[in-house]
Amino acid sequence: MKDNSLVPANEIWYTTTDGKTIKGSMAAPKKSNTYKKGKGVMAFSIPIVEISKEAFYSCERLQEIVIPEGVVKIGERAFENCKRLLEVVIPEGVTSIGSRAFDGCIGLQEIVIASSVTEIESSAFSGCYG
């Protein structure tokens, strides 16, 4: 699921440890959230430009997330304490990763950060040991 170019601008793709949907607290109005054939799809009624502050905070079943192109900011504490998160792809266009965005993601093994990221705030990856 690493290819962000396949993800529509109004969706977030993810996998979980148990094959069930996760909750996310995003500013964009959510249209649907399904989990089929080993992939979760959270769809919104408008294109996503920001992963909101604490959007997936302590979502312990989250394993992998693919953020769509068009997102420019990952808010503070967006994925904090997602302890089973293994990999993240931050697409071209994202310019800012907020404070403590991935703090406590102790299972994080792979992260791809686009060259467009110009700001990584304090403790963004604190406590990542994977």
SESERO-316898 format. One record per residue: residue number from 1; x, y, z of N, C-alpha, C, O in turn. Coordinates in Angstrom, 3 decimals, padded with zeros to 6 digits, always signed. Layout:
BEGIN
ATOM,bado,n_X,n_Y,n_Z,ca_X,ca_Y,ca_Z,c_X,c_Y,c_Z,o_X,o_Y,o_Z
ATOM,NUM,X,Y,Z,X,Y,Z,X,Y,Z,X,Y,Z $
...
# end
This chain:
BEGIN
ATOM,bado,n_X,n_Y,n_Z,ca_X,ca_Y,ca_Z,c_X,c_Y,c_Z,o_X,o_Y,o_Z
ATOM,1,+000.824,-001.206,+000.000,+000.000,+000.000,+000.000,+000.856,+001.254,+000.000,+000.371,+002.308,+000.411 $
ATOM,2,+002.060,+001.195,-000.425,+002.951,+002.341,-000.313,+002.759,+003.411,-001.386,+003.276,+004.518,-001.230 $
ATOM,3,+002.050,+003.128,-002.446,+001.939,+004.077,-003.543,+000.811,+005.071,-003.300,-000.360,+004.758,-003.518 $
ATOM,4,+001.170,+006.270,-002.848,+000.173,+007.303,-002.557,-000.590,+007.760,-003.786,-001.722,+008.227,-003.663 $
ATOM,5,-000.002,+007.639,-004.963,-000.650,+008.136,-006.175,-001.938,+007.372,-006.483,-002.768,+007.861,-007.249 $
ATOM,6,-002.120,+006.201,-005.911,-003.335,+005.420,-006.134,-004.474,+005.829,-005.207,-005.631,+005.493,-005.457 $
ATOM,7,-004.154,+006.545,-004.152,-005.146,+006.915,-003.149,-005.852,+008.199,-003.574,-005.205,+009.231,-003.750 $
ATOM,8,-007.185,+008.142,-003.743,-007.914,+009.375,-004.080,-007.726,+010.443,-003.009,-007.489,+010.124,-001.844 $
ATOM,9,-007.831,+011.693,-003.399,-007.582,+012.829,-002.495,-008.558,+012.897,-001.331,-008.291,+013.586,-000.346 $
ATOM,10,-009.676,+012.201,-001.421,-010.660,+012.232,-000.339,-010.693,+010.918,+000.454,-011.684,+010.624,+001.121 $
ATOM,11,-009.602,+010.120,+000.381,-009.559,+008.854,+001.104,-008.246,+008.682,+001.860,-007.214,+009.243,+001.492 $
ATOM,12,-008.316,+007.893,+002.922,-007.134,+007.418,+003.639,-007.230,+005.903,+003.636,-008.264,+005.342,+003.998 $
ATOM,13,-006.161,+005.240,+003.230,-006.121,+003.782,+003.234,-005.315,+003.319,+004.435,-004.343,+003.966,+004.827 $
ATOM,14,-005.724,+002.192,+005.022,-005.026,+001.700,+006.204,-005.199,+000.191,+006.356,-006.057,-000.414,+005.714 $
ATOM,15,-004.377,-000.404,+007.206,-004.569,-001.782,+007.642,-004.553,-001.803,+009.166,-003.968,-000.931,+009.808 $
ATOM,16,-005.205,-002.811,+009.730,-005.253,-002.956,+011.183,-004.816,-004.362,+011.578,-004.720,-005.256,+010.737 $
ATOM,17,-004.557,-004.542,+012.853,-004.115,-005.840,+013.356,-005.227,-006.879,+013.328,-004.949,-008.078,+013.279 $
ATOM,18,-006.486,-006.438,+013.357,-007.600,-007.379,+013.428,-008.542,-007.337,+012.228,-009.571,-008.013,+012.234 $
ATOM,19,-008.212,-006.560,+011.205,-009.053,-006.512,+010.007,-010.384,-005.811,+010.199,-011.343,-006.084,+009.476 $
ATOM,20,-010.450,-004.910,+011.166,-011.681,-004.159,+011.418,-011.422,-002.674,+011.245,-010.274,-002.229,+011.274 $
ATOM,21,-012.487,-001.911,+011.067,-012.354,-000.469,+010.878,-011.843,+000.203,+012.146,-011.984,-000.320,+013.252 $
ATOM,22,-011.245,+001.373,+011.955,-010.777,+002.194,+013.062,-011.575,+003.490,+013.090,-012.229,+003.852,+012.112 $
ATOM,23,-011.514,+004.169,+014.201,-012.142,+005.484,+014.293,-011.068,+006.523,+014.045,-009.919,+006.342,+014.447 $
ATOM,24,-011.420,+007.569,+013.410,-010.517,+008.688,+013.204,-011.286,+009.971,+013.402,-012.458,+010.058,+013.036 $
ATOM,25,-010.645,+010.963,+013.972,-011.295,+012.232,+014.247,-010.705,+013.287,+013.317,-009.720,+013.946,+013.650 $
ATOM,26,-011.316,+013.435,+012.164,-010.812,+014.366,+011.153,-011.752,+015.557,+011.023,-012.946,+015.451,+011.302 $
ATOM,27,-011.204,+016.691,+010.597,-012.017,+017.890,+010.390,-012.937,+017.728,+009.187,-014.051,+018.252,+009.184 $
ATOM,28,-012.479,+017.001,+008.158,-013.291,+016.795,+006.950,-014.465,+015.873,+007.277,-014.313,+014.927,+008.050 $
ATOM,29,-015.634,+016.142,+006.693,-016.798,+015.288,+006.950,-016.590,+013.882,+006.376,-016.280,+013.719,+005.196 $
ATOM,30,-016.767,+012.872,+007.235,-016.562,+011.485,+006.825,-017.787,+010.974,+006.071,-018.926,+011.166,+006.496 $
ATOM,31,-017.521,+010.316,+004.937,-018.582,+009.743,+004.109,-018.785,+008.265,+004.430,-019.919,+007.806,+004.564 $
ATOM,32,-017.683,+007.521,+004.554,-017.777,+006.098,+004.864,-016.461,+005.605,+005.451,-015.429,+006.272,+005.367 $
ATOM,33,-016.526,+004.421,+006.048,-015.342,+003.785,+006.613,-015.569,+002.282,+006.506,-016.386,+001.726,+007.241 $
ATOM,34,-014.859,+001.623,+005.605,-015.063,+000.198,+005.368,-013.741,-000.552,+005.450,-012.666,+000.038,+005.342 $
ATOM,35,-013.843,-001.859,+005.641,-012.658,-002.714,+005.659,-012.995,-003.960,+004.855,-013.803,-004.787,+005.278 $
ATOM,36,-012.364,-004.087,+003.686,-012.620,-005.224,+002.801,-011.320,-005.673,+002.159,-010.462,-004.853,+001.833 $
ATOM,37,-011.181,-006.966,+001.980,-010.035,-007.545,+001.282,-008.703,-007.054,+001.850,-007.782,-006.736,+001.099 $
ATOM,38,-008.608,-006.996,+003.168,-007.356,-006.652,+003.818,-006.984,-005.181,+003.818,-005.842,-004.836,+004.123 $
ATOM,39,-007.938,-004.294,+003.476,-007.630,-002.863,+003.430,-008.807,-002.050,+003.952,-009.959,-002.285,+003.590 $
ATOM,40,-008.488,-001.093,+004.808,-009.495,-000.157,+005.273,-009.482,+001.083,+004.399,-008.425,+001.548,+003.971 $
ATOM,41,-010.667,+001.612,+004.141,-010.789,+002.842,+003.358,-011.702,+003.797,+004.120,-012.887,+003.530,+004.320 $
ATOM,42,-011.117,+004.914,+004.538,-011.875,+005.974,+005.186,-012.078,+007.044,+004.117,-011.119,+007.670,+003.667 $
ATOM,43,-013.323,+007.248,+003.716,-013.632,+008.198,+002.654,-014.312,+009.438,+003.231,-015.103,+009.358,+004.171 $
ATOM,44,-013.979,+010.584,+002.641,-014.511,+011.868,+003.082,-015.226,+012.548,+001.921,-014.973,+012.233,+000.758 $
ATOM,45,-016.116,+013.479,+002.239,-016.892,+014.142,+001.189,-016.105,+015.233,+000.466,-016.544,+015.722,-000.575 $
ATOM,46,-014.949,+015.620,+001.005,-014.098,+016.620,+000.349,-012.654,+016.129,+000.384,-012.317,+015.268,+001.196 $
ATOM,47,-011.797,+016.662,-000.482,-010.381,+016.280,-000.429,-009.755,+016.646,+000.916,-010.093,+017.667,+001.516 $
ATOM,48,-008.849,+015.806,+001.371,-008.190,+015.996,+002.658,-006.947,+016.858,+002.458,-006.122,+016.565,+001.593 $
ATOM,49,-006.809,+017.915,+003.249,-005.618,+018.758,+003.171,-004.785,+018.709,+004.453,-003.638,+019.155,+004.474 $
ATOM,50,-005.375,+018.160,+005.524,-004.654,+018.088,+006.792,-005.117,+016.858,+007.565,-006.307,+016.546,+007.615 $
ATOM,51,-004.148,+016.165,+008.165,-004.479,+015.140,+009.147,-004.599,+015.895,+010.467,-003.610,+016.412,+010.986 $
ATOM,52,-005.789,+015.955,+010.994,-006.104,+016.801,+012.142,-005.328,+016.436,+013.400,-004.839,+015.316,+013.550 $
ATOM,53,-005.230,+017.401,+014.290,-004.629,+017.201,+015.613,-005.322,+016.021,+016.292,-006.548,+015.981,+016.387 $
ATOM,54,-004.523,+015.061,+016.763,-004.993,+013.884,+017.482,-005.976,+013.030,+016.681,-006.784,+012.311,+017.269 $
ATOM,55,-005.919,+013.098,+015.364,-006.869,+012.386,+014.505,-006.912,+010.883,+014.771,-007.990,+010.289,+014.781 $
ATOM,56,-005.774,+010.276,+014.981,-005.706,+008.831,+015.215,-004.997,+008.524,+016.534,-004.382,+007.468,+016.685 $
ATOM,57,-005.086,+009.431,+017.464,-004.423,+009.315,+018.768,-004.778,+007.985,+019.436,-005.954,+007.646,+019.570 $
ATOM,58,-003.753,+007.234,+019.853,-003.898,+005.956,+020.570,-004.755,+004.940,+019.826,-005.448,+004.137,+020.451 $
ATOM,59,-004.714,+004.968,+018.527,-005.419,+003.970,+017.719,-004.520,+002.728,+017.654,-003.775,+002.534,+016.694 $
ATOM,60,-004.604,+001.914,+018.674,-003.636,+000.843,+018.880,-003.701,-000.291,+017.863,-002.742,-001.052,+017.747 $
ATOM,61,-004.789,-000.427,+017.132,-004.891,-001.495,+016.120,-004.355,-001.069,+014.757,-004.212,-001.901,+013.860 $
ATOM,62,-004.060,+000.210,+014.596,-003.573,+000.724,+013.314,-002.178,+000.186,+013.019,-001.263,+000.329,+013.831 $
ATOM,63,-002.020,-000.446,+011.828,-000.734,-001.026,+011.447,-000.019,-000.233,+010.359,+001.196,-000.045,+010.414 $
ATOM,64,-000.769,+000.221,+009.387,-000.184,+000.921,+008.248,-001.177,+001.965,+007.785,-002.388,+001.749,+007.833 $
ATOM,65,-000.662,+003.098,+007.336,-001.537,+004.148,+006.821,-000.889,+004.769,+005.599,+000.320,+004.997,+005.565 $
ATOM,66,-001.712,+005.039,+004.595,-001.237,+005.726,+003.395,-002.014,+007.031,+003.290,-003.233,+007.039,+003.116 $
ATOM,67,-001.292,+008.113,+003.398,-001.870,+009.456,+003.364,-001.931,+009.914,+001.912,-000.945,+009.784,+001.188 $
ATOM,68,-003.068,+010.447,+001.473,-003.188,+010.824,+000.063,-002.383,+012.066,-000.299,-002.101,+012.917,+000.544 $
ATOM,69,-002.026,+012.142,-001.565,-001.414,+013.373,-002.077,-002.444,+014.475,-001.939,-003.642,+014.226,-002.067 $
ATOM,70,-001.994,+015.672,-001.682,-002.900,+016.794,-001.446,-002.883,+017.232,+000.010,-003.209,+018.376,+000.327 $
ATOM,71,-002.499,+016.313,+000.899,-002.350,+016.673,+002.309,-001.100,+017.532,+002.438,-000.052,+017.192,+001.889 $
ATOM,72,-001.204,+018.647,+003.163,-000.060,+019.534,+003.340,+000.468,+019.547,+004.776,+001.591,+019.984,+005.026 $
ATOM,73,-000.352,+019.064,+005.720,+000.071,+019.119,+007.118,-000.412,+017.892,+007.879,-001.532,+017.416,+007.694 $
ATOM,74,+000.471,+017.395,+008.740,+000.103,+016.356,+009.694,+000.115,+017.030,+011.052,+001.161,+017.475,+011.524 $
ATOM,75,-001.037,+017.105,+011.672,-001.205,+017.857,+012.913,-000.509,+017.235,+014.100,-000.110,+016.071,+014.077 $
ATOM,76,-000.372,+018.048,+015.149,+000.311,+017.578,+016.349,-000.462,+016.414,+016.970,-001.691,+016.414,+017.036 $
ATOM,77,+000.306,+015.427,+017.420,-000.208,+014.237,+018.087,-001.160,+013.416,+017.210,-001.942,+012.619,+017.728 $
ATOM,78,-001.099,+013.605,+015.892,-002.027,+012.934,+014.976,-002.018,+011.416,+015.112,-003.070,+010.783,+015.034 $
ATOM,79,-000.854,+010.833,+015.311,-000.724,+009.380,+015.420,-000.053,+008.965,+016.730,+000.440,+007.844,+016.850 $
ATOM,80,-000.037,+009.853,+017.691,+000.639,+009.558,+018.959,+000.077,+008.289,+019.596,-001.135,+008.072,+019.623 $
ATOM,81,+000.987,+007.455,+020.109,+000.651,+006.205,+020.799,-000.058,+005.176,+019.928,-000.797,+004.339,+020.445 $
ATOM,82,+000.152,+005.223,+018.627,-000.315,+004.146,+017.744,+000.773,+003.079,+017.794,+001.604,+002.983,+016.891 $
ATOM,83,+000.759,+002.298,+018.833,+001.872,+001.415,+019.176,+002.128,+000.298,+018.182,+003.238,-000.233,+018.136 $
ATOM,84,+001.144,-000.072,+017.394,+001.323,-001.147,+016.421,+001.514,-000.624,+015.001,+001.570,-001.402,+014.049 $
ATOM,85,+001.614,+000.684,+014.865,+001.851,+001.274,+013.547,+003.236,+000.863,+013.058,+004.245,+001.159,+013.699 $
ATOM,86,+003.275,+000.173,+011.911,+004.530,-000.352,+011.378,+005.134,+000.525,+010.300,+006.351,+000.694,+010.236 $
ATOM,87,+004.274,+001.088,+009.447,+004.821,+001.913,+008.366,+003.879,+003.036,+007.972,+002.658,+002.922,+008.070 $
ATOM,88,+004.487,+004.119,+007.527,+003.782,+005.329,+007.130,+004.432,+005.870,+005.866,+005.656,+005.868,+005.735 $
ATOM,89,+003.608,+006.328,+004.945,+004.099,+006.997,+003.745,+003.576,+008.427,+003.784,+002.369,+008.663,+003.740 $
ATOM,90,+004.507,+009.377,+003.866,+004.135,+010.800,+003.863,+004.399,+011.319,+002.459,+005.552,+011.386,+002.030 $
ATOM,91,+003.342,+011.688,+001.734,+003.480,+011.995,+000.311,+004.083,+013.369,+000.015,+004.163,+014.248,+000.873 $
ATOM,92,+004.494,+013.505,-001.224,+004.951,+014.792,-001.747,+003.806,+015.781,-001.562,+002.647,+015.448,-001.811 $
ATOM,93,+004.124,+016.973,-001.133,+003.116,+018.007,-000.882,+002.986,+018.330,+000.595,+002.679,+019.463,+000.966 $
ATOM,94,+003.224,+017.320,+001.447,+003.212,+017.582,+002.892,+004.424,+018.449,+003.205,+005.546,+018.127,+002.814 $
ATOM,95,+004.188,+019.549,+003.912,+005.281,+020.460,+004.265,+005.587,+020.467,+005.748,+006.678,+020.867,+006.153 $
ATOM,96,+004.623,+020.022,+006.578,+004.798,+020.148,+008.026,+004.312,+018.893,+008.754,+003.238,+018.361,+008.470 $
ATOM,97,+005.137,+018.437,+009.702,+004.777,+017.344,+010.589,+004.766,+017.931,+011.999,+005.789,+018.408,+012.490 $
ATOM,98,+003.612,+017.890,+012.636,+003.421,+018.548,+013.920,+004.129,+017.888,+015.085,+004.571,+016.741,+015.011 $
ATOM,99,+004.221,+018.644,+016.157,+004.831,+018.190,+017.393,+004.167,+016.902,+017.870,+002.941,+016.793,+017.908 $
ATOM,100,+005.007,+015.925,+018.236,+004.563,+014.642,+018.773,+003.646,+013.873,+017.825,+002.899,+013.004,+018.273 $
ATOM,101,+003.684,+014.168,+016.542,+002.795,+013.523,+015.564,+002.863,+012.000,+015.620,+001.840,+011.326,+015.501 $
ATOM,102,+004.057,+011.462,+015.799,+004.240,+010.007,+015.854,+004.873,+009.568,+017.177,+005.429,+008.473,+017.265 $
ATOM,103,+004.792,+010.396,+018.178,+005.365,+010.102,+019.492,+004.767,+008.802,+020.034,+003.552,+008.610,+019.996 $
ATOM,104,+005.615,+007.927,+020.530,+005.133,+006.687,+021.135,+004.767,+005.590,+020.161,+004.205,+004.572,+020.565 $
ATOM,105,+005.070,+005.771,+018.895,+004.813,+004.724,+017.894,+005.967,+003.724,+017.953,+006.828,+003.694,+017.073 $
ATOM,106,+005.966,+002.914,+018.997,+007.111,+002.060,+019.307,+007.345,+000.955,+018.281,+008.436,+000.387,+018.236 $
ATOM,107,+006.350,+000.638,+017.459,+006.510,-000.409,+016.455,+006.906,+000.100,+015.088,+007.102,-000.696,+014.170 $
ATOM,108,+007.030,+001.421,+014.927,+007.294,+002.004,+013.614,+008.618,+001.503,+013.047,+009.685,+001.756,+013.606 $
ATOM,109,+008.529,+000.781,+011.917,+009.710,+000.193,+011.283,+010.123,+000.916,+010.013,+011.302,+000.941,+009.659 $
ATOM,110,+009.154,+001.502,+009.330,+009.482,+002.175,+008.073,+008.637,+003.432,+007.928,+007.420,+003.412,+008.116 $
ATOM,111,+009.306,+004.512,+007.593,+008.606,+005.759,+007.296,+009.251,+006.377,+006.074,+010.472,+006.515,+005.998 $
ATOM,112,+008.421,+006.744,+005.126,+008.883,+007.401,+003.911,+008.428,+008.851,+004.011,+007.231,+009.132,+004.066 $
ATOM,113,+009.388,+009.766,+004.034,+009.076,+011.192,+004.165,+009.445,+011.886,+002.862,+010.596,+011.842,+002.427 $
ATOM,114,+008.467,+012.520,+002.250,+008.696,+013.224,+000.982,+009.651,+014.399,+001.168,+009.764,+014.963,+002.257 $
ATOM,115,+010.319,+014.745,+000.110,+011.285,+015.852,+000.147,+010.615,+017.211,+000.348,+011.292,+018.191,+000.660 $
ATOM,116,+009.294,+017.281,+000.172,+008.581,+018.553,+000.356,+008.456,+018.948,+001.823,+008.138,+020.098,+002.126 $
ATOM,117,+008.703,+018.005,+002.743,+008.603,+018.317,+004.182,+009.740,+019.259,+004.565,+010.917,+018.917,+004.453 $
ATOM,118,+009.364,+020.449,+005.016,+010.356,+021.459,+005.397,+010.355,+021.737,+006.895,+011.260,+022.390,+007.414 $
ATOM,119,+009.324,+021.232,+007.591,+009.243,+021.479,+009.027,+008.833,+020.198,+009.744,+007.788,+019.613,+009.459 $
ATOM,120,+009.676,+019.779,+010.677,+009.352,+018.670,+011.574,+009.470,+019.234,+012.978,+010.568,+019.527,+013.452 $
ATOM,121,+008.330,+019.383,+013.638,+008.310,+020.024,+014.954,+008.873,+019.094,+016.034,+009.101,+017.908,+015.795 $
ATOM,122,+009.086,+019.650,+017.205,+009.748,+018.939,+018.301,+009.042,+017.632,+018.667,+007.815,+017.542,+018.694 $
ATOM,123,+009.860,+016.638,+018.945,+009.402,+015.327,+019.411,+008.461,+014.623,+018.442,+007.697,+013.752,+018.857 $
ATOM,124,+008.498,+014.977,+017.173,+007.593,+014.385,+016.188,+007.718,+012.868,+016.141,+006.729,+012.172,+015.914 $
ATOM,125,+008.927,+012.351,+016.356,+009.146,+010.907,+016.297,+009.729,+010.371,+017.616,+010.395,+009.336,+017.629 $
ATOM,126,+009.476,+011.072,+018.702,+009.983,+010.662,+020.007,+009.386,+009.302,+020.390,+008.193,+009.063,+020.203 $
ATOM,127,+010.217,+008.433,+020.918,+009.731,+007.142,+021.368,+009.466,+006.135,+020.270,+008.773,+005.144,+020.501 $
ATOM,128,+009.995,+006.361,+019.090,+009.872,+005.399,+017.988,+011.097,+004.497,+018.018,+012.216,+004.951,+017.780 $
ATOM,129,+010.885,+003.234,+018.307,+012.010,+002.322,+018.482,+012.116,+001.267,+017.410,+013.153,+000.609,+017.325 $
ATOM,130,+011.096,+001.062,+016.578,+011.049,-000.030,+015.609,+012.079,-000.011,+014.586,+012.114,-000.894,+013.729 $
# end
